[in-house]
């Protein structure tokens, strides 16, 4: 899993039948300090996330497809949770 931030939505009127009714989100993966990490991804939303929310992402095809609850859905990434809070441990003293 990874943490990301929803930066937009995408509308596609013509798509694979397994994706009909699925909400598509553009998500920017984040590092632990909230800095952008890599290129934005297109992900299926399975939890009702919205723009600007921090979310949990799965990037494995099988796990992402299961989030949609449709067998053999052609999905590479899925939003599977909305992050309420991240607590980081302080750096260890030397």
Legacy VTK file of the C-alpha trace (Angstrom):
# vtk DataFile Version 3.0
C-alpha trace
ASCII
DATASET POLYDATA
POINTS 94 float
0.000 0.000 0.000
0.937 3.620 -0.454
-0.382 6.959 0.707
-1.520 9.464 -1.885
-3.562 12.611 -2.305
-6.516 12.868 -4.679
-5.704 15.676 -7.115
-8.554 15.277 -9.559
-11.239 13.180 -11.145
-11.541 11.647 -14.582
-14.663 11.001 -16.637
-14.707 8.276 -19.277
-18.010 7.565 -21.002
-16.632 4.628 -23.014
-14.878 2.008 -20.888
-14.554 -1.709 -20.158
-17.818 -3.206 -18.908
-16.200 -4.119 -15.560
-15.555 -0.419 -14.966
-19.090 0.813 -15.648
-20.246 2.832 -12.641
-16.746 3.054 -11.162
-15.448 6.471 -10.073
-11.994 7.304 -11.431
-9.559 9.475 -9.474
-6.177 11.030 -10.230
-3.963 10.399 -7.191
-0.508 11.805 -6.449
1.568 9.293 -4.432
3.186 10.897 -1.361
6.352 10.346 0.675
6.125 10.147 4.487
6.604 13.940 4.702
3.675 14.531 2.313
5.994 15.495 -0.567
4.870 14.272 -4.014
6.554 11.000 -5.025
6.564 10.016 -8.685
3.920 10.615 -11.315
0.178 10.862 -10.560
-1.822 7.649 -11.008
-5.297 6.878 -12.245
-7.120 4.798 -9.631
-10.544 3.273 -9.083
-12.295 4.666 -6.006
-13.861 2.061 -3.724
-14.494 4.241 -0.653
-16.017 7.523 -1.812
-12.852 9.645 -1.615
-12.835 13.231 -2.842
-10.388 15.772 -4.210
-7.728 16.893 -1.674
-8.176 13.858 0.627
-5.217 11.680 1.639
-5.930 8.083 0.707
-4.581 4.541 0.863
-3.676 3.071 -2.513
-3.080 -0.479 -3.667
-1.062 -0.789 -6.847
-1.162 -4.524 -7.424
-3.533 -5.606 -10.141
-5.270 -8.375 -8.191
-5.737 -6.347 -4.985
-6.868 -3.324 -6.988
-9.353 -5.423 -8.954
-10.765 -6.922 -5.758
-11.453 -3.404 -4.472
-13.917 -3.067 -7.339
-15.520 -6.398 -6.374
-15.509 -7.585 -9.968
-13.483 -10.588 -11.081
-10.914 -9.951 -13.791
-11.512 -6.188 -13.773
-8.668 -4.437 -15.652
-7.499 -2.285 -12.722
-3.906 -1.367 -11.815
-4.580 0.942 -8.852
-7.416 1.406 -6.378
-8.199 3.745 -3.502
-9.077 1.479 -0.572
-9.147 3.911 2.361
-9.265 7.542 3.418
-6.427 8.564 5.767
-7.584 10.346 8.927
-4.165 10.877 10.466
-0.512 9.868 10.152
1.671 9.775 13.282
5.418 9.591 12.686
7.810 8.443 15.392
10.454 11.052 16.343
13.973 10.331 15.084
16.043 8.173 17.448
18.625 10.046 19.543
22.260 9.038 19.029
LINES 1 95
94 0 1 2 3 4 5 6 7 8 9 10 11 12 13 14 15 16 17 18 19 20 21 22 23 24 25 26 27 28 29 30 31 32 33 34 35 36 37 38 39 40 41 42 43 44 45 46 47 48 49 50 51 52 53 54 55 56 57 58 59 60 61 62 63 64 65 66 67 68 69 70 71 72 73 74 75 76 77 78 79 80 81 82 83 84 85 86 87 88 89 90 91 92 93
